[in-house]
């Protein structure tokens, strides 16, 4: 069985190959900024989840690898734009200057635009070769847009107070939508009868991922002045929700017969970052 570092290597190899395919056709500074952001670290959680999900139904990695690469391009574009002064105004990400600090605000906007559109180029090319991927690509597009991640970010920057249900809805859009799309893409492409169960399971994984991030940031003394589930409703409440979601993840995984898979092991590991 592959180690998690092997999955990351597969994904980063695909990303590097895709970038190299446009290097000679892209303005030098723009390409440098795109590469800086895309290859500048990161756990590759979303594309790893996609490959592991594919394994649970016997789908070869290669079939969904283009979608996994595209999804990581979308995630990276969102980070570039989130860091801008007009959004979260962050100077550092992963211990390095953010793109607008390393280059300029204008270049950061264009690098994000470039990666988003590059993602669609990758997905459309894959769909031309394998039309069954089209519905999965559509799901990824929806997850990234106004009814998904972008919509969640719009809520996040506009609200000054939340009810518990409002914050969970924002999380399901801003963070959960892309995670759900990553996990469900192979099931959509395969027209799996377990798609409904996997969709529910993926939603719980997305929630756990965000709540664990909130708890870890709070314990590290970060984001205490920001509106997060932990700062508004408490670490104990967030921890209880993580435990409940984990029980649901296990129950659904057992129903689907995937509890002994690397996918389930990885989903557990995302939660166990707290221990």
Secondary structure, DSSP 8 states (H G I E B T S, - for coil): ---HHHHHHHHHHHHHHHHHHHHTTS-HHHHHHHHHHHTS----HHHHHHHHHHHHTT--HHHHHHHHHHHHHHHHHHHHHHTSTTTT--SEETTEE-HHHHS-HHHHHHHHHHHHHHHHHHHHHHHHH-GGGHHHHHHHHHHHSTTTHHHHHHHHHH-S---HHHHHHHHIIIIIHHHHHHHHHHHHHTT-TTHHHHHHHHHHHHHHHHHHHHHHHHHTT-STTS--HHHHH-HHHHHHHHHHHHHHHHHHHHHHT-TTSHHHHHHHHHHGGG-
